[in-house]
Amino acid sequence: MTHLAQASVRQAIFVEEKTLAALKTPLKSQGVLVYRRPDHLEKNTTAPQRERLVIDGDRLVIDNGADAPRVIELGGQPQIRTLVDTIRGALSGDLPLLRRIYDVSGTGTTEDWHIVLRPRDPAVAQLVKEVRLAGGADVRSISSVSQNGDTDTLSITPTP
């Protein structure tokens, strides 16, 4: 986490796979993630459909290109805020932030580490059973498991 906290900008290619009990095959998407310290995160999905999520501070903007962009103030959406803070906390190496939201346990070395996050807030725990982070010099994956067993795995490959 100390190494992650030193970078002011991170850019990576992502592949996301969502496995839902209601569907026979996983949903897959891909694109580019950009994180800029202290609290800017962009998730630019390029396939199968274009979508851009931009988080600046307490504001989330979702733009699919077809409709007017949707703006969500995170201050009024604590569960969405928690999910956003999870990704930002992981990418920025902000262990104190993650510890405020989750019970944190981890194993491994600086080259190959694994962290399991379990929500402290009962409202969040109703939605998310746990979040698993894996990495080395950079975060390689962020995987969330919902209470019903659905999973969402973001595989991350840093770009030079």
ABEGO torsion letter per residue (X at the ends): XAAAAABABBBBBBBBBBBBAABABBBBBBEBBBBBOAABBBBBBAOABBBBBBBBEABBBBBAGABBBBBBBAAABAAAAAAAAAAAAAAAGBAAAAAAABBBBBBEBAABBBBBBBBABAAAAAABABBBBBBBABBABBBBBBAAGBBBBBBBBBBX
